[in-house]
Amino acid sequence: MPITLKRRDNESNERLIRRFSRRIQTSGLLLRAKRRQYFEQPKNSNRKKKDALRRLLMRAREDYLRKIGELEEDTYTTRNKRG
């Protein structure tokens, strides 16, 4: 549902913009766009399990690499664990 406005005779640009913004606000388009801005399709159960396994494997690999000295310790996380 597009919103179209035509410039009236002797109407300034500021007045046209003001009229357009008021029409957008009253139509509810702005609210609908803001609601949809961060919407994500829900993942199916197989995809959730696959992602969880991938995160576990990555975490285990990082822990192993830290243990053997290939990866440096995270100073930010160790500081938070102490304090």
Secondary structure by P-SEA (a helix, b strand, c coil): cbbbbcccccccaaaaaaaaaaaaaaaaaaaaaaaaccccccccaaaaaaaaaaaaaaaaaaaaaaaaccccccaaaaaaaac
